[in-house]
Amino acid sequence: MADPERAIEPADIHEDPYLGDPFPVWKRLRREQPLFHDTVDERWLLTRYDDVVAVMSDHETYSTRPYQRIFTDVIGPTMVQMDGADHDMRRAIVAPPMVGMSLRNNFIPVIDRVVEALFDALPADGPIDRDGIVRVLIEGGHTTTVARPLSVR
């Protein structure tokens, strides 16, 4: 874990202690380094809620267009890389089942079933390593959780 006597370094957020419990590091980042440059992944982390809200509301100054280099070559254009009206129009299509009571009614039962199935897929005996858990999650967790309430099969 990051030494409390020194500033948090980018490598600190890529080590096992952080991955096991990131909350103390995030608390320090919010207090000491609210805008943090992660030179390992070449990204900036904005850690304070009010700052995130301000950035997400200001499409003139801040853009999601950099996501084009991440997604476009692999899966084509996505809503994530769109700004302003383009993003808002597409979000209006997919957002209704993901807010308020629809979120509770549509997602909670699905999430419960998916998590149970994922845990059932883990080996019953022997140690479970982080890579094994990640593999199980990637192989069916997050896409199933989102696709089922949207009636995508």
C-alpha positions in Angstrom: 0.0 0.0 0.0 1.1 3.5 -0.6 3.3 4.9 2.2 1.3 7.6 4.0 4.5 9.7 4.4 4.9 10.2 0.6 2.8 11.2 -2.3 0.9 8.4 -4.1 2.8 7.3 -7.2 1.2 5.8 -10.3 2.7 2.4 -9.6 0.8 2.4 -6.2 -2.5 2.0 -8.0 -1.4 -1.1 -9.9 -0.1 -3.2 -7.0 -1.9 -6.0 -5.2 -2.5 -4.1 -1.9 -4.4 -1.4 -3.8 -6.3 -3.9 -5.9 -7.4 -5.6 -2.7 -8.5 -2.4 -0.9 -8.4 0.8 -3.0 -10.5 2.9 -0.7 -7.7 4.3 1.5 -5.8 5.3 -1.6 -8.8 7.0 -3.1 -9.4 8.9 0.2 -5.9 10.2 0.1 -6.1 11.1 -3.6 -9.3 13.1 -2.9 -7.6 14.9 -0.1 -4.0 15.3 -1.4 -4.0 14.8 -5.2 -7.6 15.3 -6.5 -6.3 15.3 -10.1 -4.0 12.4 -10.5 -1.9 11.5 -13.5 -1.5 7.8 -13.8 1.6 7.5 -16.1 1.3 3.7 -16.1 -1.9 3.7 -18.0 -1.5 7.2 -19.4 -4.8 8.5 -17.9 -5.9 11.2 -15.6 -8.0 10.4 -12.5 -10.4 13.0 -11.2 -11.3 11.9 -7.6 -13.7 14.5 -6.1 -17.4 14.1 -6.8 -18.1 17.8 -7.4 -15.1 18.0 -9.8 -16.4 15.0 -11.8 -19.9 16.5 -12.0 -18.4 19.8 -13.3 -16.4 18.0 -15.9 -19.2 15.7 -17.0 -21.5 18.8 -17.4 -19.0 20.8 -19.5 -18.9 19.3 -23.0 -17.3 22.4 -24.4 -14.2 22.1 -22.3 -14.0 18.4 -21.7 -14.6 15.7 -24.3 -15.1 11.9 -24.4 -13.6 11.8 -27.9 -10.3 10.3 -26.7 -12.3 7.1 -26.2 -12.3 6.7 -30.0 -8.8 5.4 -29.9 -9.7 2.8 -27.4 -13.0 1.5 -28.8 -13.4 2.3 -32.5 -10.9 -0.1 -33.9 -12.2 -2.9 -31.7 -16.0 -2.5 -31.6 -16.8 0.6 -33.7 -18.2 3.8 -32.5 -20.0 3.8 -29.1 -22.1 6.1 -27.0 -19.2 6.4 -24.5 -17.1 8.4 -27.0 -19.9 10.8 -27.9 -20.5 14.2 -26.4 -23.4 16.5 -26.0 -26.6 16.0 -28.1 -25.2 12.8 -29.8 -24.6 11.2 -26.5 -27.8 12.4 -24.9 -30.0 11.1 -27.8 -28.5 7.6 -27.5 -28.5 7.6 -23.7 -32.2 8.4 -23.8 -32.8 5.1 -25.7 -30.9 2.9 -23.2 -31.3 4.7 -19.9 -35.0 4.2 -18.9 -34.5 0.6 -17.8 -31.4 1.6 -15.8 -32.8 4.3 -13.5 -35.1 4.5 -10.5 -37.5 1.6 -9.8 -36.8 0.2 -13.3 -33.2 -0.3 -12.2 -34.3 -2.0 -9.0 -36.9 -4.2 -10.7 -34.9 -5.0 -13.8 -31.3 -5.3 -12.5 -31.3 -6.5 -8.9 -32.9 -9.9 -9.7 -30.6 -10.4 -12.7 -27.5 -9.3 -10.8 -28.4 -11.7 -8.0 -28.7 -14.6 -10.4 -25.6 -13.7 -12.3 -23.5 -13.4 -9.2 -24.8 -16.8 -7.9 -23.9 -18.4 -11.2 -20.5 -16.8 -11.3 -19.7 -18.0 -7.8 -21.0 -21.5 -8.7 -18.5 -21.5 -11.6 -15.6 -21.0 -9.2 -13.7 -24.1 -8.1 -15.1 -25.6 -4.9 -11.8 -26.7 -3.6 -8.4 -25.1 -3.5 -7.4 -21.5 -3.6 -9.1 -19.0 -5.9 -6.7 -16.4 -7.4 -7.6 -13.0 -8.7 -7.1 -14.0 -12.3 -9.6 -16.8 -11.9 -12.2 -14.5 -10.5 -11.6 -12.0 -13.3 -11.8 -14.7 -15.9 -15.2 -15.9 -14.6 -16.5 -12.3 -14.5 -15.3 -11.6 -18.0 -16.7 -14.8 -19.5 -20.3 -14.0 -18.6 -20.8 -11.5 -15.8 -21.1 -8.0 -16.9 -22.5 -8.5 -20.4 -25.2 -10.8 -19.1 -26.1 -8.4 -16.3 -26.6 -5.6 -18.8 -28.1 -7.6 -21.7 -30.9 -9.4 -19.8 -32.8 -6.3 -18.5 -32.5 -4.7 -21.9 -34.0 -7.9 -23.4 -30.9 -8.5 -25.4 -30.2 -12.3 -25.7 
